[in-house]
Amino acid sequence: MSATDTTTATTTDSVAQFAADLRRLRLDGGNPTLARLQSETGISRTVLSDAFSGKQVPSARTVDGIVRACGQDAAPWLDRRDALPRRRAEAAPTPPTPIAAPSMPRSTAVRLAVGTFAIGVLAGVAATLLVAIPL
């Protein structure tokens, strides 16, 4: 990773940008196939593919394996990776306040539950009678 990449990484980094830089590193490292990376790192192709996709922060082991397999020093990449979850958590929006479900009187809820149960019992009895009585 060059000094320019490190500067950019510390100011405007995201999981997607990190993954894009991993893809660029892979290309610069001779574009090894996922199968070759898997044999060199012991990391599954699925995990490697996920690291290159940017869907989530890859594990430190995955980053270390990819970077070393591409012939680079893993330390700056691991530092950058370690900073991603904190930056991602800080940028995460506040979850919306849940909307309360409409309430109903307890007696209505009980009647509804008993009625639903009764319909289920009647359906079961009807199905049993239809199967038990030859037509």
GUSE-608728 format. One record per residue: residue number from 1; residue in one letter; chain; x, y, z of N, C-alpha, C, O in turn. Coordinates in steps of 0.02 Angstrom, whole numbers, plus 50000, padded with zeros to 5 digits. Layout:
BEGIN
{NUM; "A"; "A"; {X; Y; Z}; {X; Y; Z}; {X; Y; Z}; {X; Y; Z}}
...
% end
This chain:
BEGIN
{1; "M"; "A"; {50043; 49942; 50000}; {50000; 50000; 50000}; {50045; 50061; 50000}; {50093; 50065; 50039}}
{2; "S"; "A"; {50031; 50109; 49957}; {50072; 50169; 49952}; {50052; 50219; 50005}; {50000; 50212; 50037}}
{3; "A"; "A"; {50093; 50271; 50013}; {50078; 50323; 50062}; {50014; 50359; 50044}; {49977; 50379; 50089}}
{4; "T"; "A"; {50000; 50367; 49979}; {49938; 50400; 49958}; {49878; 50359; 49978}; {49828; 50386; 50002}}
{5; "D"; "A"; {49883; 50293; 49968}; {49827; 50249; 49987}; {49814; 50253; 50062}; {49756; 50254; 50083}}
{6; "T"; "A"; {49867; 50255; 50102}; {49859; 50257; 50174}; {49825; 50322; 50196}; {49782; 50321; 50239}}
{7; "T"; "A"; {49844; 50378; 50164}; {49813; 50442; 50181}; {49739; 50442; 50164}; {49697; 50463; 50204}}
{8; "T"; "A"; {49723; 50417; 50104}; {49653; 50413; 50083}; {49614; 50367; 50129}; {49557; 50380; 50148}}
{9; "A"; "A"; {49646; 50311; 50148}; {49614; 50262; 50189}; {49595; 50290; 50257}; {49541; 50274; 50284}}
{10; "T"; "A"; {49637; 50332; 50286}; {49622; 50356; 50353}; {49570; 50411; 50354}; {49540; 50424; 50406}}
{11; "T"; "A"; {49559; 50445; 50297}; {49512; 50501; 50297}; {49443; 50484; 50270}; {49393; 50510; 50295}}
{12; "T"; "A"; {49439; 50440; 50221}; {49374; 50426; 50190}; {49363; 50352; 50179}; {49334; 50332; 50128}}
{13; "D"; "A"; {49385; 50310; 50224}; {49382; 50238; 50213}; {49312; 50211; 50228}; {49275; 50236; 50270}}
{14; "S"; "A"; {49296; 50158; 50191}; {49235; 50121; 50202}; {49250; 50048; 50186}; {49302; 50032; 50159}}
{15; "V"; "A"; {49204; 50005; 50204}; {49212; 49934; 50189}; {49216; 49925; 50113}; {49256; 49886; 50089}}
{16; "A"; "A"; {49174; 49961; 50076}; {49174; 49955; 50003}; {49241; 49978; 49974}; {49267; 49946; 49928}}
{17; "Q"; "A"; {49268; 50033; 49999}; {49332; 50058; 49974}; {49388; 50009; 49992}; {49433; 49998; 49952}}
{18; "F"; "A"; {49386; 49981; 50052}; {49436; 49933; 50073}; {49435; 49873; 50027}; {49487; 49848; 50006}}
{19; "A"; "A"; {49374; 49848; 50010}; {49368; 49791; 49966}; {49394; 49808; 49896}; {49427; 49767; 49864}}
{20; "A"; "A"; {49379; 49868; 49872}; {49404; 49890; 49806}; {49480; 49891; 49806}; {49512; 49871; 49757}}
{21; "D"; "A"; {49510; 49914; 49860}; {49583; 49915; 49865}; {49612; 49844; 49869}; {49666; 49832; 49842}}
{22; "L"; "A"; {49577; 49799; 49902}; {49598; 49729; 49902}; {49596; 49700; 49832}; {49641; 49663; 49812}}
{23; "R"; "A"; {49544; 49716; 49793}; {49539; 49693; 49724}; {49597; 49721; 49683}; {49626; 49685; 49642}}
{24; "R"; "A"; {49613; 49785; 49693}; {49669; 49816; 49657}; {49734; 49782; 49676}; {49776; 49769; 49633}}
{25; "L"; "A"; {49743; 49766; 49740}; {49803; 49731; 49764}; {49808; 49663; 49730}; {49862; 49642; 49709}}
{26; "R"; "A"; {49752; 49629; 49725}; {49751; 49563; 49693}; {49772; 49569; 49620}; {49811; 49528; 49595}}
{27; "L"; "A"; {49747; 49619; 49584}; {49767; 49630; 49515}; {49841; 49645; 49509}; {49876; 49617; 49467}}
{28; "D"; "A"; {49866; 49689; 49553}; {49937; 49707; 49553}; {49981; 49648; 49572}; {50040; 49646; 49553}}
{29; "G"; "A"; {49954; 49600; 49609}; {49991; 49542; 49631}; {49988; 49484; 49582}; {50004; 49427; 49599}}
{30; "G"; "A"; {49968; 49497; 49520}; {49966; 49445; 49469}; {49897; 49415; 49458}; {49891; 49366; 49421}}
{31; "N"; "A"; {49847; 49443; 49490}; {49777; 49420; 49485}; {49770; 49344; 49497}; {49745; 49308; 49454}}
{32; "P"; "A"; {49791; 49321; 49556}; {49784; 49250; 49571}; {49710; 49231; 49575}; {49669; 49270; 49598}}
{33; "T"; "A"; {49695; 49171; 49554}; {49626; 49146; 49557}; {49607; 49134; 49630}; {49651; 49130; 49674}}
{34; "L"; "A"; {49543; 49130; 49642}; {49520; 49114; 49710}; {49545; 49046; 49732}; {49561; 49035; 49791}}
{35; "A"; "A"; {49548; 48999; 49684}; {49573; 48932; 49701}; {49647; 48935; 49722}; {49667; 48901; 49770}}
{36; "R"; "A"; {49687; 48976; 49687}; {49757; 48983; 49706}; {49764; 49017; 49774}; {49804; 48996; 49815}}
{37; "L"; "A"; {49725; 49070; 49785}; {49727; 49104; 49850}; {49706; 49055; 49905}; {49734; 49056; 49960}}
{38; "Q"; "A"; {49656; 49014; 49891}; {49633; 48966; 49941}; {49689; 48917; 49958}; {49701; 48902; 50017}}
{39; "S"; "A"; {49725; 48892; 49908}; {49778; 48844; 49922}; {49837; 48877; 49959}; {49870; 48844; 49999}}
{40; "E"; "A"; {49849; 48941; 49945}; {49906; 48975; 49977}; {49889; 48998; 50048}; {49933; 49003; 50091}}
{41; "T"; "A"; {49825; 49014; 50061}; {49806; 49042; 50126}; {49769; 48994; 50172}; {49769; 49004; 50232}}
{42; "G"; "A"; {49739; 48943; 50144}; {49697; 48898; 50183}; {49629; 48928; 50200}; {49594; 48903; 50244}}
{43; "I"; "A"; {49611; 48981; 50164}; {49547; 49015; 50175}; {49501; 48995; 50117}; {49522; 48995; 50060}}
{44; "S"; "A"; {49438; 48980; 50133}; {49392; 48957; 50081}; {49380; 49010; 50027}; {49386; 49070; 50040}}
{45; "R"; "A"; {49363; 48987; 49968}; {49349; 49033; 49912}; {49289; 49078; 49928}; {49288; 49136; 49907}}
{46; "T"; "A"; {49241; 49052; 49964}; {49182; 49092; 49983}; {49203; 49150; 50027}; {49180; 49207; 50016}}
{47; "V"; "A"; {49244; 49138; 50077}; {49267; 49191; 50122}; {49310; 49241; 50083}; {49303; 49301; 50093}}
{48; "L"; "A"; {49353; 49217; 50040}; {49394; 49261; 49999}; {49350; 49305; 49954}; {49361; 49365; 49948}}
{49; "S"; "A"; {49300; 49274; 49923}; {49255; 49312; 49879}; {49217; 49365; 49918}; {49208; 49421; 49895}}
{50; "D"; "A"; {49195; 49347; 49979}; {49160; 49396; 50021}; {49206; 49455; 50038}; {49183; 49512; 50041}}
{51; "A"; "A"; {49270; 49441; 50050}; {49317; 49495; 50066}; {49324; 49543; 50008}; {49329; 49603; 50018}}
{52; "F"; "A"; {49325; 49516; 49946}; {49331; 49559; 49887}; {49266; 49594; 49870}; {49267; 49644; 49833}}
{53; "S"; "A"; {49210; 49570; 49895}; {49145; 49600; 49877}; {49129; 49662; 49918}; {49092; 49706; 49894}}
{54; "G"; "A"; {49155; 49668; 49979}; {49142; 49727; 50020}; {49076; 49725; 50057}; {49053; 49777; 50079}}
{55; "K"; "A"; {49046; 49667; 50064}; {48983; 49662; 50100}; {48992; 49672; 50175}; {48947; 49698; 50209}}
{56; "Q"; "A"; {49050; 49651; 50201}; {49064; 49659; 50272}; {49140; 49663; 50281}; {49178; 49649; 50235}}
{57; "V"; "A"; {49161; 49682; 50340}; {49232; 49687; 50355}; {49261; 49616; 50358}; {49237; 49575; 50397}}
{58; "P"; "A"; {49312; 49602; 50318}; {49342; 49535; 50321}; {49381; 49526; 50386}; {49402; 49575; 50417}}
{59; "S"; "A"; {49390; 49463; 50406}; {49428; 49450; 50467}; {49501; 49469; 50457}; {49525; 49476; 50401}}
{60; "A"; "A"; {49535; 49478; 50513}; {49606; 49495; 50510}; {49645; 49439; 50476}; {49692; 49452; 50438}}
{61; "R"; "A"; {49626; 49377; 50490}; {49659; 49319; 50459}; {49652; 49321; 50383}; {49699; 49307; 50346}}
{62; "T"; "A"; {49592; 49339; 50360}; {49579; 49342; 50287}; {49620; 49397; 50255}; {49652; 49386; 50203}}
{63; "V"; "A"; {49620; 49455; 50286}; {49660; 49511; 50258}; {49733; 49493; 50257}; {49767; 49503; 50206}}
{64; "D"; "A"; {49759; 49466; 50311}; {49829; 49446; 50315}; {49846; 49396; 50260}; {49897; 49403; 50227}}
{65; "G"; "A"; {49803; 49346; 50251}; {49816; 49295; 50200}; {49817; 49324; 50130}; {49862; 49308; 50090}}
{66; "I"; "A"; {49768; 49366; 50113}; {49765; 49395; 50046}; {49825; 49439; 50033}; {49857; 49433; 49981}}
{67; "V"; "A"; {49841; 49483; 50080}; {49895; 49531; 50070}; {49962; 49494; 50063}; {50002; 49511; 50019}}
{68; "R"; "A"; {49974; 49445; 50105}; {50038; 49408; 50101}; {50041; 49368; 50036}; {50094; 49364; 50005}}
{69; "A"; "A"; {49985; 49338; 50015}; {49985; 49300; 49953}; {49998; 49344; 49892}; {50023; 49321; 49840}}
{70; "C"; "A"; {49981; 49408; 49899}; {49993; 49456; 49844}; {50061; 49490; 49851}; {50077; 49536; 49813}}
{71; "G"; "A"; {50101; 49469; 49900}; {50170; 49492; 49906}; {50179; 49559; 49940}; {50228; 49593; 49928}}
{72; "Q"; "A"; {50133; 49579; 49983}; {50138; 49643; 50017}; {50143; 49633; 50093}; {50131; 49579; 50118}}
{73; "D"; "A"; {50162; 49687; 50127}; {50165; 49688; 50200}; {50094; 49695; 50227}; {50058; 49742; 50208}}
{74; "A"; "A"; {50074; 49651; 50271}; {50006; 49650; 50295}; {49992; 49702; 50349}; {49934; 49720; 50360}}
{75; "A"; "A"; {50044; 49727; 50384}; {50033; 49771; 50441}; {49990; 49832; 50426}; {49943; 49844; 50463}}
{76; "P"; "A"; {50005; 49872; 50374}; {49963; 49930; 50361}; {49891; 49911; 50343}; {49843; 49947; 50360}}
{77; "W"; "A"; {49883; 49855; 50309}; {49816; 49832; 50290}; {49777; 49811; 50352}; {49717; 49825; 50357}}
{78; "L"; "A"; {49810; 49779; 50399}; {49776; 49758; 50460}; {49758; 49818; 50503}; {49705; 49819; 50534}}
{79; "D"; "A"; {49802; 49867; 50506}; {49785; 49929; 50543}; {49724; 49962; 50513}; {49679; 49984; 50548}}
{80; "R"; "A"; {49723; 49965; 50448}; {49666; 49996; 50413}; {49602; 49955; 50425}; {49549; 49984; 50437}}
{81; "R"; "A"; {49608; 49890; 50421}; {49550; 49846; 50432}; {49523; 49854; 50503}; {49463; 49856; 50514}}
{82; "D"; "A"; {49569; 49859; 50552}; {49548; 49868; 50621}; {49512; 49933; 50633}; {49471; 49938; 50678}}
{83; "A"; "A"; {49527; 49984; 50593}; {49493; 50049; 50600}; {49424; 50049; 50568}; {49383; 50091; 50585}}
{84; "L"; "A"; {49411; 50003; 50523}; {49346; 50003; 50487}; {49285; 49994; 50532}; {49239; 50033; 50526}}
{85; "P"; "A"; {49282; 49945; 50576}; {49221; 49936; 50616}; {49204; 49997; 50659}; {49146; 50015; 50666}}
{86; "R"; "A"; {49256; 50029; 50687}; {49243; 50088; 50729}; {49213; 50144; 50686}; {49164; 50175; 50705}}
{87; "R"; "A"; {49243; 50156; 50628}; {49219; 50208; 50585}; {49148; 50191; 50560}; {49106; 50235; 50554}}
{88; "R"; "A"; {49136; 50128; 50546}; {49071; 50106; 50522}; {49019; 50115; 50577}; {48963; 50136; 50563}}
{89; "A"; "A"; {49036; 50099; 50640}; {48989; 50106; 50695}; {48973; 50179; 50708}; {48917; 50197; 50724}}
{90; "E"; "A"; {49024; 50222; 50702}; {49013; 50293; 50713}; {48967; 50323; 50660}; {48928; 50368; 50674}}
{91; "A"; "A"; {48972; 50297; 50599}; {48933; 50325; 50543}; {48864; 50293; 50538}; {48822; 50316; 50499}}
{92; "A"; "A"; {48851; 50242; 50577}; {48787; 50207; 50573}; {48731; 50253; 50595}; {48736; 50287; 50646}}
{93; "P"; "A"; {48677; 50254; 50557}; {48620; 50296; 50577}; {48586; 50268; 50639}; {48591; 50208; 50654}}
{94; "T"; "A"; {48553; 50311; 50674}; {48515; 50290; 50733}; {48456; 50249; 50709}; {48420; 50269; 50664}}
{95; "P"; "A"; {48445; 50191; 50739}; {48390; 50149; 50717}; {48323; 50185; 50729}; {48316; 50222; 50777}}
{96; "P"; "A"; {48275; 50173; 50685}; {48211; 50207; 50693}; {48175; 50182; 50756}; {48184; 50125; 50778}}
{97; "T"; "A"; {48135; 50226; 50784}; {48095; 50208; 50842}; {48039; 50162; 50820}; {48002; 50179; 50774}}
{98; "P"; "A"; {48032; 50104; 50852}; {47979; 50058; 50832}; {47910; 50089; 50843}; {47899; 50126; 50891}}
{99; "I"; "A"; {47866; 50073; 50798}; {47797; 50098; 50803}; {47758; 50047; 50845}; {47761; 49987; 50833}}
{100; "A"; "A"; {47723; 50072; 50894}; {47684; 50028; 50938}; {47626; 49997; 50900}; {47592; 50030; 50861}}
{101; "A"; "A"; {47616; 49934; 50912}; {47560; 49899; 50881}; {47495; 49926; 50911}; {47492; 49944; 50970}}
{102; "P"; "A"; {47443; 49929; 50870}; {47379; 49952; 50898}; {47356; 49905; 50953}; {47362; 49844; 50947}}
{103; "S"; "A"; {47331; 49933; 51006}; {47309; 49891; 51062}; {47234; 49879; 51057}; {47197; 49917; 51026}}
{104; "M"; "A"; {47213; 49824; 51087}; {47142; 49808; 51090}; {47126; 49786; 51161}; {47171; 49765; 51198}}
{105; "P"; "A"; {47064; 49792; 51179}; {47046; 49770; 51247}; {47062; 49696; 51257}; {47059; 49656; 51210}}
{106; "R"; "A"; {47079; 49679; 51318}; {47097; 49609; 51334}; {47041; 49562; 51316}; {47053; 49507; 51290}}
{107; "S"; "A"; {46980; 49580; 51329}; {46923; 49535; 51315}; {46919; 49521; 51240}; {46902; 49465; 51220}}
{108; "T"; "A"; {46933; 49570; 51198}; {46931; 49559; 51125}; {46987; 49512; 51105}; {46977; 49468; 51062}}
{109; "A"; "A"; {47046; 49520; 51134}; {47102; 49476; 51118}; {47087; 49404; 51138}; {47104; 49358; 51102}}
{110; "V"; "A"; {47056; 49395; 51196}; {47039; 49328; 51219}; {46988; 49296; 51173}; {46994; 49238; 51155}}
{111; "R"; "A"; {46937; 49334; 51154}; {46886; 49308; 51108}; {46917; 49289; 51041}; {46900; 49237; 51013}}
{112; "L"; "A"; {46961; 49329; 51017}; {46995; 49315; 50954}; {47036; 49251; 50959}; {47035; 49209; 50914}}
{113; "A"; "A"; {47072; 49243; 51013}; {47113; 49183; 51023}; {47070; 49120; 51029}; {47085; 49069; 50999}}
{114; "V"; "A"; {47016; 49124; 51067}; {46971; 49067; 51076}; {46938; 49049; 51009}; {46932; 48991; 50992}}
{115; "G"; "A"; {46916; 49099; 50973}; {46884; 49087; 50908}; {46932; 49054; 50859}; {46913; 49008; 50823}}
{116; "T"; "A"; {46994; 49077; 50857}; {47044; 49047; 50813}; {47058; 48975; 50833}; {47064; 48932; 50789}}
{117; "F"; "A"; {47063; 48962; 50897}; {47074; 48894; 50921}; {47015; 48850; 50901}; {47025; 48794; 50877}}
{118; "A"; "A"; {46954; 48874; 50911}; {46894; 48834; 50895}; {46892; 48818; 50820}; {46875; 48761; 50802}}
{119; "I"; "A"; {46908; 48865; 50778}; {46909; 48852; 50706}; {46960; 48798; 50689}; {46947; 48755; 50647}}
{120; "G"; "A"; {47018; 48801; 50721}; {47069; 48750; 50710}; {47046; 48681; 50731}; {47058; 48632; 50696}}
{121; "V"; "A"; {47012; 48677; 50789}; {46987; 48613; 50813}; {46934; 48586; 50765}; {46936; 48527; 50747}}
{122; "L"; "A"; {46888; 48629; 50744}; {46835; 48606; 50698}; {46865; 48583; 50632}; {46841; 48533; 50603}}
{123; "A"; "A"; {46915; 48618; 50607}; {46947; 48597; 50544}; {46980; 48529; 50553}; {46978; 48488; 50507}}
{124; "G"; "A"; {47012; 48518; 50610}; {47044; 48454; 50622}; {46993; 48398; 50627}; {47005; 48343; 50600}}
{125; "V"; "A"; {46937; 48410; 50661}; {46885; 48359; 50667}; {46856; 48344; 50597}; {46846; 48285; 50580}}
{126; "A"; "A"; {46843; 48395; 50558}; {46816; 48385; 50491}; {46864; 48345; 50448}; {46842; 48300; 50412}}
{127; "A"; "A"; {46928; 48360; 50452}; {46977; 48323; 50412}; {46979; 48250; 50434}; {46985; 48206; 50392}}
{128; "T"; "A"; {46975; 48238; 50499}; {46976; 48169; 50525}; {46915; 48131; 50501}; {46920; 48073; 50480}}
{129; "L"; "A"; {46857; 48162; 50503}; {46796; 48128; 50481}; {46798; 48114; 50406}; {46775; 48061; 50383}}
{130; "L"; "A"; {46824; 48160; 50367}; {46829; 48148; 50295}; {46875; 48090; 50278}; {46863; 48054; 50230}}
{131; "V"; "A"; {46927; 48082; 50317}; {46974; 48028; 50305}; {46946; 47962; 50332}; {46956; 47909; 50302}}
{132; "A"; "A"; {46911; 47965; 50388}; {46887; 47904; 50421}; {46825; 47875; 50387}; {46816; 47814; 50389}}
{133; "I"; "A"; {46784; 47915; 50356}; {46722; 47891; 50326}; {46735; 47879; 50252}; {46751; 47925; 50215}}
{134; "P"; "A"; {46727; 47816; 50231}; {46737; 47802; 50159}; {46678; 47831; 50118}; {46620; 47830; 50140}}
{135; "L"; "A"; {46694; 47857; 50061}; {46641; 47887; 50020}; {46613; 47840; 49971}; {46568; 47858; 49933}}
% end
